[in-house]
Amino acid sequence: MKKSKSDLVVIASAKAQAGKEGVLEEALLEAAGPTRLQPGCVSFSLFHSIDDPTVIIGFERWASSDAHDQHLKGAHVQTLISKMGPILAESPKIISFTVLNEE
């Protein structure tokens, strides 16, 4: 089996309160740069939902679960969490995966 370029994939979904979509987008974009520079970050991308403009998805690839755990302790993540509290319509949904197969 071909070696994966990462051991962990994380998909995180955040839903803004109506009218706060821009604030959520700004907060996530601010955290994206420092996240991409962290050791073990293979990739970090953000996507807007076509069906619901209040939803933004983060697609993350990490070299290991440990690298992702370190990411979560970063100051920029703590800042993001504090900004998201008053603008989210519901709790974020975060799902982690290991790579089963890829080319």
N, CA, C and O atoms as a GROMACS GRO file, in nm:
protein
  412
    1MET      N    1   0.084  -0.118   0.000
    1MET     CA    2   0.000   0.000   0.000
    1MET      C    3   0.088   0.124   0.000
    1MET      O    4   0.189   0.130   0.070
    2LYS      N    5   0.050   0.221  -0.078
    2LYS     CA    6   0.123   0.347  -0.090
    2LYS      C    7   0.115   0.426   0.041
    2LYS      O    8   0.009   0.436   0.102
    3LYS      N    9   0.229   0.482   0.084
    3LYS     CA   10   0.233   0.562   0.207
    3LYS      C   11   0.155   0.690   0.188
    3LYS      O   12   0.171   0.759   0.088
    4SER      N   13   0.072   0.724   0.282
    4SER     CA   14  -0.007   0.846   0.280
    4SER      C   15   0.081   0.965   0.313
    4SER      O   16   0.178   0.952   0.387
    5LYS      N   17   0.047   1.081   0.259
    5LYS     CA   18   0.122   1.202   0.292
    5LYS      C   19   0.079   1.259   0.427
    5LYS      O   20   0.141   1.352   0.478
    6SER      N   21  -0.026   1.203   0.485
    6SER     CA   22  -0.066   1.243   0.619
    6SER      C   23  -0.136   1.128   0.687
    6SER      O   24  -0.189   1.037   0.623
    7ASP      N   25  -0.134   1.132   0.818
    7ASP     CA   26  -0.200   1.028   0.897
    7ASP      C   27  -0.338   1.068   0.944
    7ASP      O   28  -0.416   0.983   0.986
    8LEU      N   29  -0.369   1.198   0.938
    8LEU     CA   30  -0.494   1.246   0.995
    8LEU      C   31  -0.558   1.350   0.904
    8LEU      O   32  -0.492   1.442   0.857
    9VAL      N   33  -0.686   1.333   0.881
    9VAL     CA   34  -0.767   1.432   0.809
    9VAL      C   35  -0.874   1.480   0.907
    9VAL      O   36  -0.940   1.400   0.973
   10VAL      N   37  -0.890   1.612   0.915
   10VAL     CA   38  -0.990   1.671   1.003
   10VAL      C   39  -1.082   1.758   0.918
   10VAL      O   40  -1.036   1.842   0.841
   11ILE      N   41  -1.211   1.737   0.934
   11ILE     CA   42  -1.310   1.822   0.867
   11ILE      C   43  -1.390   1.891   0.977
   11ILE      O   44  -1.456   1.826   1.058
   12ALA      N   45  -1.382   2.024   0.977
   12ALA     CA   46  -1.450   2.104   1.080
   12ALA      C   47  -1.551   2.195   1.012
   12ALA      O   48  -1.520   2.260   0.912
   13SER      N   49  -1.670   2.200   1.066
   13SER     CA   50  -1.778   2.281   1.010
   13SER      C   51  -1.823   2.383   1.113
   13SER      O   52  -1.848   2.350   1.229
   14ALA      N   53  -1.832   2.510   1.070
   14ALA     CA   54  -1.879   2.616   1.157
   14ALA      C   55  -1.994   2.689   1.090
   14ALA      O   56  -1.986   2.722   0.971
   15LYS      N   57  -2.100   2.714   1.164
   15LYS     CA   58  -2.218   2.782   1.112
   15LYS      C   59  -2.235   2.915   1.185
   15LYS      O   60  -2.254   2.918   1.306
   16ALA      N   61  -2.228   3.025   1.109
   16ALA     CA   62  -2.243   3.158   1.166
   16ALA      C   63  -2.389   3.192   1.189
   16ALA      O   64  -2.478   3.140   1.121
   17GLN      N   65  -2.414   3.280   1.284
   17GLN     CA   66  -2.546   3.337   1.299
   17GLN      C   67  -2.573   3.422   1.175
   17GLN      O   68  -2.480   3.477   1.116
   18ALA      N   69  -2.699   3.432   1.136
   18ALA     CA   70  -2.736   3.513   1.020
   18ALA      C   71  -2.681   3.655   1.038
   18ALA      O   72  -2.697   3.716   1.143
   19GLY      N   73  -2.617   3.704   0.934
   19GLY     CA   74  -2.560   3.838   0.936
   19GLY      C   75  -2.418   3.844   0.990
   19GLY      O   76  -2.354   3.949   0.985
   20LYS      N   77  -2.367   3.732   1.042
   20LYS     CA   78  -2.230   3.730   1.097
   20LYS      C   79  -2.136   3.644   1.014
   20LYS      O   80  -2.027   3.607   1.059
   21GLU      N   81  -2.178   3.613   0.890
   21GLU     CA   82  -2.096   3.528   0.803
   21GLU      C   83  -1.958   3.590   0.777
   21GLU      O   84  -1.857   3.520   0.779
   22GLY      N   85  -1.956   3.720   0.753
   22GLY     CA   86  -1.830   3.789   0.724
   22GLY      C   87  -1.734   3.788   0.842
   22GLY      O   88  -1.613   3.778   0.825
   23VAL      N   89  -1.789   3.799   0.962
   23VAL     CA   90  -1.707   3.797   1.083
   23VAL      C   91  -1.644   3.659   1.101
   23VAL      O   92  -1.527   3.647   1.136
   24LEU      N   93  -1.724   3.554   1.077
   24LEU     CA   94  -1.672   3.418   1.086
   24LEU      C   95  -1.563   3.396   0.981
   24LEU      O   96  -1.457   3.341   1.012
   25GLU      N   97  -1.589   3.438   0.859
   25GLU     CA   98  -1.490   3.421   0.752
   25GLU      C   99  -1.360   3.491   0.789
   25GLU      O  100  -1.252   3.434   0.772
   26GLU      N  101  -1.368   3.613   0.837
   26GLU     CA  102  -1.249   3.689   0.874
   26GLU      C  103  -1.170   3.619   0.985
   26GLU      O  104  -1.048   3.611   0.978
   27ALA      N  105  -1.239   3.568   1.086
   27ALA     CA  106  -1.173   3.500   1.198
   27ALA      C  107  -1.102   3.373   1.150
   27ALA      O  108  -0.991   3.344   1.193
   28LEU      N  109  -1.168   3.297   1.063
   28LEU     CA  110  -1.107   3.174   1.012
   28LEU      C  111  -0.988   3.203   0.922
   28LEU      O  112  -0.886   3.134   0.929
   29LEU      N  113  -1.001   3.304   0.837
   29LEU     CA  114  -0.889   3.340   0.749
   29LEU      C  115  -0.769   3.389   0.830
   29LEU      O  116  -0.654   3.363   0.793
   30GLU      N  117  -0.795   3.459   0.938
   30GLU     CA  118  -0.687   3.506   1.025
   30GLU      C  119  -0.611   3.390   1.088
   30GLU      O  120  -0.489   3.399   1.106
   31ALA      N  121  -0.679   3.283   1.120
   31ALA     CA  122  -0.616   3.166   1.182
   31ALA      C  123  -0.550   3.074   1.079
   31ALA      O  124  -0.463   2.994   1.114
   32ALA      N  125  -0.591   3.085   0.953
   32ALA     CA  126  -0.542   2.993   0.849
   32ALA      C  127  -0.391   3.004   0.827
   32ALA      O  128  -0.322   2.902   0.819
   33GLY      N  129  -0.339   3.126   0.818
   33GLY     CA  130  -0.196   3.144   0.792
   33GLY      C  131  -0.108   3.081   0.898
   33GLY      O  132  -0.020   3.001   0.864
   34PRO      N  133  -0.128   3.114   1.026
   34PRO     CA  134  -0.047   3.051   1.130
   34PRO      C  135  -0.064   2.898   1.135
   34PRO      O  136   0.030   2.826   1.166
   35THR      N  137  -0.184   2.851   1.105
   35THR     CA  138  -0.207   2.706   1.105
   35THR      C  139  -0.122   2.639   0.999
   35THR      O  140  -0.060   2.536   1.026
   36ARG      N  141  -0.118   2.696   0.879
   36ARG     CA  142  -0.040   2.636   0.769
   36ARG      C  143   0.109   2.631   0.800
   36ARG      O  144   0.181   2.548   0.745
   37LEU      N  145   0.156   2.719   0.888
   37LEU     CA  146   0.299   2.724   0.922
   37LEU      C  147   0.336   2.629   1.035
   37LEU      O  148   0.455   2.612   1.065
   38GLN      N  149   0.239   2.567   1.097
   38GLN     CA  150   0.268   2.480   1.211
   38GLN      C  151   0.334   2.350   1.167
   38GLN      O  152   0.301   2.295   1.062
   39PRO      N  153   0.428   2.300   1.249
   39PRO     CA  154   0.488   2.170   1.219
   39PRO      C  155   0.381   2.062   1.209
   39PRO      O  156   0.292   2.054   1.294
   40GLY      N  157   0.389   1.980   1.107
   40GLY     CA  158   0.295   1.871   1.090
   40GLY      C  159   0.171   1.906   1.010
   40GLY      O  160   0.092   1.817   0.979
   41CYS      N  161   0.152   2.033   0.976
   41CYS     CA  162   0.037   2.070   0.892
   41CYS      C  163   0.072   2.040   0.747
   41CYS      O  164   0.161   2.104   0.689
   42VAL      N  165   0.003   1.945   0.688
   42VAL     CA  166   0.024   1.908   0.548
   42VAL      C  167  -0.055   2.004   0.459
   42VAL      O  168  -0.004   2.050   0.356
   43SER      N  169  -0.179   2.034   0.497
   43SER     CA  170  -0.260   2.131   0.423
   43SER      C  171  -0.375   2.179   0.511
   43SER      O  172  -0.419   2.110   0.603
   44PHE      N  173  -0.422   2.300   0.479
   44PHE     CA  174  -0.535   2.358   0.552
   44PHE      C  175  -0.611   2.444   0.452
   44PHE      O  176  -0.557   2.541   0.400
   45SER      N  177  -0.736   2.408   0.425
   45SER     CA  178  -0.818   2.480   0.328
   45SER      C  179  -0.954   2.513   0.389
   45SER      O  180  -1.006   2.439   0.472
   46LEU      N  181  -1.010   2.625   0.345
   46LEU     CA  182  -1.143   2.666   0.390
   46LEU      C  183  -1.237   2.672   0.271
   46LEU      O  184  -1.198   2.710   0.160
   47PHE      N  185  -1.364   2.633   0.294
   47PHE     CA  186  -1.463   2.627   0.187
   47PHE      C  187  -1.596   2.682   0.238
   47PHE      O  188  -1.637   2.653   0.350
   48HIS      N  189  -1.662   2.761   0.155
   48HIS     CA  190  -1.800   2.806   0.184
   48HIS      C  191  -1.897   2.702   0.130
   48HIS      O  192  -1.876   2.648   0.022
   49SER      N  193  -2.001   2.676   0.203
   49SER     CA  194  -2.108   2.589   0.154
   49SER      C  195  -2.186   2.661   0.044
   49SER      O  196  -2.219   2.779   0.057
   50ILE      N  197  -2.214   2.590  -0.063
   50ILE     CA  198  -2.296   2.646  -0.171
   50ILE      C  199  -2.442   2.652  -0.126
   50ILE      O  200  -2.514   2.745  -0.160
   51ASP      N  201  -2.486   2.552  -0.050
   51ASP     CA  202  -2.625   2.543  -0.008
   51ASP      C  203  -2.660   2.634   0.109
   51ASP      O  204  -2.776   2.674   0.124
   52ASP      N  205  -2.561   2.667   0.192
   52ASP     CA  206  -2.588   2.749   0.311
   52ASP      C  207  -2.471   2.845   0.331
   52ASP      O  208  -2.366   2.804   0.382
   53PRO      N  209  -2.486   2.971   0.293
   53PRO     CA  210  -2.374   3.066   0.302
   53PRO      C  211  -2.328   3.098   0.444
   53PRO      O  212  -2.228   3.166   0.462
   54THR      N  213  -2.401   3.049   0.544
   54THR     CA  214  -2.357   3.071   0.682
   54THR      C  215  -2.257   2.964   0.727
   54THR      O  216  -2.201   2.974   0.836
   55VAL      N  217  -2.233   2.862   0.643
   55VAL     CA  218  -2.147   2.749   0.681
   55VAL      C  219  -2.012   2.757   0.609
   55VAL      O  220  -2.006   2.775   0.488
   56ILE      N  221  -1.906   2.742   0.687
   56ILE     CA  222  -1.770   2.731   0.634
   56ILE      C  223  -1.711   2.600   0.685
   56ILE      O  224  -1.724   2.566   0.802
   57ILE      N  225  -1.647   2.528   0.594
   57ILE     CA  226  -1.583   2.400   0.626
   57ILE      C  227  -1.432   2.419   0.622
   57ILE      O  228  -1.378   2.482   0.530
   58GLY      N  229  -1.364   2.364   0.721
   58GLY     CA  230  -1.219   2.357   0.718
   58GLY      C  231  -1.178   2.215   0.689
   58GLY      O  232  -1.225   2.121   0.754
   59PHE      N  233  -1.090   2.198   0.590
   59PHE     CA  234  -1.038   2.066   0.555
   59PHE      C  235  -0.890   2.067   0.588
   59PHE      O  236  -0.813   2.142   0.527
   60GLU      N  237  -0.849   1.984   0.684
   60GLU     CA  238  -0.713   1.985   0.734
   60GLU      C  239  -0.649   1.848   0.716
   60GLU      O  240  -0.712   1.744   0.732
   61ARG      N  241  -0.520   1.851   0.680
   61ARG     CA  242  -0.442   1.727   0.677
   61ARG      C  243  -0.322   1.747   0.766
   61ARG      O  244  -0.250   1.846   0.755
   62TRP      N  245  -0.301   1.650   0.855
   62TRP     CA  246  -0.193   1.658   0.953
   62TRP      C  247  -0.105   1.534   0.943
   62TRP      O  248  -0.153   1.425   0.914
   63ALA      N  249   0.024   1.553   0.968
   63ALA     CA  250   0.118   1.442   0.963
   63ALA      C  251   0.090   1.339   1.072
   63ALA      O  252   0.123   1.221   1.058
   64SER      N  253   0.028   1.385   1.182
   64SER     CA  254  -0.003   1.293   1.293
   64SER      C  255  -0.110   1.354   1.383
   64SER      O  256  -0.138   1.474   1.376
   65SER      N  257  -0.168   1.271   1.466
   65SER     CA  258  -0.263   1.319   1.566
   65SER      C  259  -0.193   1.411   1.665
   65SER      O  260  -0.251   1.509   1.712
   66ASP      N  261  -0.067   1.380   1.697
   66ASP     CA  262   0.008   1.465   1.789
   66ASP      C  263   0.027   1.606   1.733
   66ASP      O  264   0.015   1.704   1.806
   67ALA      N  265   0.055   1.616   1.603
   67ALA     CA  266   0.071   1.747   1.540
   67ALA      C  267  -0.060   1.826   1.548
   67ALA      O  268  -0.059   1.947   1.574
   68HIS      N  269  -0.172   1.758   1.527
   68HIS     CA  270  -0.302   1.826   1.537
   68HIS      C  271  -0.329   1.869   1.681
   68HIS      O  272  -0.381   1.978   1.705
   69ASP      N  273  -0.295   1.784   1.776
   69ASP     CA  274  -0.314   1.820   1.917
   69ASP      C  275  -0.234   1.945   1.952
   69ASP      O  276  -0.283   2.032   2.024
   70GLN      N  277  -0.111   1.954   1.902
   70GLN     CA  278  -0.029   2.074   1.927
   70GLN      C  279  -0.093   2.196   1.863
   70GLN      O  280  -0.092   2.305   1.921
   71HIS      N  281  -0.149   2.180   1.745
   71HIS     CA  282  -0.219   2.288   1.675
   71HIS      C  283  -0.330   2.344   1.763
   71HIS      O  284  -0.344   2.466   1.775
   72LEU      N  285  -0.406   2.257   1.825
   72LEU     CA  286  -0.520   2.300   1.906
   72LEU      C  287  -0.477   2.381   2.029
   72LEU      O  288  -0.556   2.456   2.084
   73LYS      N  289  -0.351   2.366   2.070
   73LYS     CA  290  -0.299   2.440   2.185
   73LYS      C  291  -0.241   2.576   2.145
   73LYS      O  292  -0.204   2.655   2.232
   74GLY      N  293  -0.233   2.603   2.014
   74GLY     CA  294  -0.172   2.726   1.966
   74GLY      C  295  -0.250   2.851   2.005
   74GLY      O  296  -0.372   2.848   2.018
   75ALA      N  297  -0.178   2.961   2.022
   75ALA     CA  298  -0.241   3.088   2.061
   75ALA      C  299  -0.342   3.133   1.957
   75ALA      O  300  -0.447   3.187   1.992
   76HIS      N  301  -0.313   3.112   1.828
   76HIS     CA  302  -0.406   3.155   1.724
   76HIS      C  303  -0.536   3.076   1.727
   76HIS      O  304  -0.642   3.128   1.692
   77VAL      N  305  -0.530   2.950   1.769
   77VAL     CA  306  -0.653   2.869   1.782
   77VAL      C  307  -0.733   2.918   1.902
   77VAL      O  308  -0.856   2.927   1.895
   78GLN      N  309  -0.666   2.948   2.010
   78GLN     CA  310  -0.736   3.000   2.129
   78GLN      C  311  -0.804   3.133   2.098
   78GLN      O  312  -0.915   3.159   2.143
   79THR      N  313  -0.736   3.218   2.020
   79THR     CA  314  -0.795   3.345   1.977
   79THR      C  315  -0.918   3.320   1.890
   79THR      O  316  -1.021   3.384   1.908
   80LEU      N  317  -0.905   3.225   1.796
   80LEU     CA  318  -1.018   3.190   1.709
   80LEU      C  319  -1.137   3.143   1.790
   80LEU      O  320  -1.250   3.186   1.766
   81ILE      N  321  -1.114   3.056   1.885
   81ILE     CA  322  -1.222   3.003   1.968
   81ILE      C  323  -1.294   3.117   2.042
   81ILE      O  324  -1.417   3.118   2.051
   82SER      N  325  -1.217   3.212   2.096
   82SER     CA  326  -1.280   3.322   2.169
   82SER      C  327  -1.361   3.412   2.076
   82SER      O  328  -1.463   3.467   2.118
   83LYS      N  329  -1.318   3.427   1.951
   83LYS     CA  330  -1.392   3.509   1.855
   83LYS      C  331  -1.518   3.438   1.806
   83LYS      O  332  -1.620   3.503   1.780
   84MET      N  333  -1.512   3.305   1.794
   84MET     CA  334  -1.623   3.230   1.737
   84MET      C  335  -1.742   3.220   1.831
   84MET      O  336  -1.857   3.215   1.786
   85GLY      N  337  -1.717   3.217   1.961
   85GLY     CA  338  -1.825   3.199   2.058
   85GLY      C  339  -1.948   3.284   2.032
   85GLY      O  340  -2.058   3.231   2.021
   86PRO      N  341  -1.932   3.416   2.022
   86PRO     CA  342  -2.050   3.502   2.005
   86PRO      C  343  -2.106   3.510   1.862
   86PRO      O  344  -2.208   3.575   1.841
   87ILE      N  345  -2.041   3.446   1.766
   87ILE     CA  346  -2.090   3.458   1.628
   87ILE      C  347  -2.146   3.328   1.570
   87ILE      O  348  -2.206   3.329   1.463
   88LEU      N  349  -2.126   3.218   1.641
   88LEU     CA  350  -2.174   3.090   1.588
   88LEU      C  351  -2.321   3.066   1.622
   88LEU      O  352  -2.369   3.102   1.729
   89ALA      N  353  -2.390   3.003   1.528
   89ALA     CA  354  -2.531   2.967   1.548
   89ALA      C  355  -2.543   2.836   1.626
   89ALA      O  356  -2.646   2.810   1.688
   90GLU      N  357  -2.438   2.755   1.622
   90GLU     CA  358  -2.436   2.625   1.692
   90GLU      C  359  -2.291   2.585   1.714
   90GLU      O  360  -2.200   2.646   1.659
   91SER      N  361  -2.271   2.484   1.794
   91SER     CA  362  -2.135   2.436   1.819
   91SER      C  363  -2.072   2.384   1.690
   91SER      O  364  -2.141   2.324   1.607
   92PRO      N  365  -1.942   2.407   1.672
   92PRO     CA  366  -1.876   2.352   1.552
   92PRO      C  367  -1.882   2.200   1.554
   92PRO      O  368  -1.886   2.137   1.659
   93LYS      N  369  -1.881   2.144   1.435
   93LYS     CA  370  -1.875   1.998   1.421
   93LYS      C  371  -1.736   1.964   1.369
   93LYS      O  372  -1.693   2.013   1.264
   94ILE      N  373  -1.666   1.879   1.443
   94ILE     CA  374  -1.530   1.842   1.406
   94ILE      C  375  -1.522   1.690   1.400
   94ILE      O  376  -1.552   1.620   1.497
   95ILE      N  377  -1.482   1.640   1.283
   95ILE     CA  378  -1.472   1.496   1.262
   95ILE      C  379  -1.330   1.466   1.214
   95ILE      O  380  -1.280   1.530   1.122
   96SER      N  381  -1.266   1.367   1.275
   96SER     CA  382  -1.131   1.326   1.238
   96SER      C  383  -1.135   1.192   1.169
   96SER      O  384  -1.216   1.105   1.202
   97PHE      N  385  -1.046   1.176   1.071
   97PHE     CA  386  -1.038   1.053   0.991
   97PHE      C  387  -0.892   1.010   0.978
   97PHE      O  388  -0.801   1.093   0.979
   98THR      N  389  -0.872   0.880   0.966
   98THR     CA  390  -0.742   0.830   0.920
   98THR      C  391  -0.758   0.796   0.772
   98THR      O  392  -0.869   0.770   0.725
   99VAL      N  393  -0.648   0.798   0.701
   99VAL     CA  394  -0.651   0.774   0.556
   99VAL      C  395  -0.662   0.623   0.531
   99VAL      O  396  -0.577   0.546   0.577
  100LEU      N  397  -0.764   0.583   0.459
  100LEU     CA  398  -0.785   0.443   0.425
  100LEU      C  399  -0.713   0.409   0.294
  100LEU      O  400  -0.645   0.306   0.284
  101ASN      N  401  -0.730   0.497   0.194
  101ASN     CA  402  -0.673   0.471   0.062
  101ASN      C  403  -0.669   0.602  -0.014
  101ASN      O  404  -0.763   0.681  -0.006
  102GLU      N  405  -0.562   0.624  -0.089
  102GLU     CA  406  -0.554   0.743  -0.174
  102GLU      C  407  -0.447   0.722  -0.281
  102GLU      O  408  -0.364   0.632  -0.273
  103GLU      N  409  -0.454   0.806  -0.380
  103GLU     CA  410  -0.350   0.803  -0.486
  103GLU      C  411  -0.269   0.928  -0.477
  103GLU      O  412  -0.177   0.947  -0.556
   0.00000   0.00000   0.00000
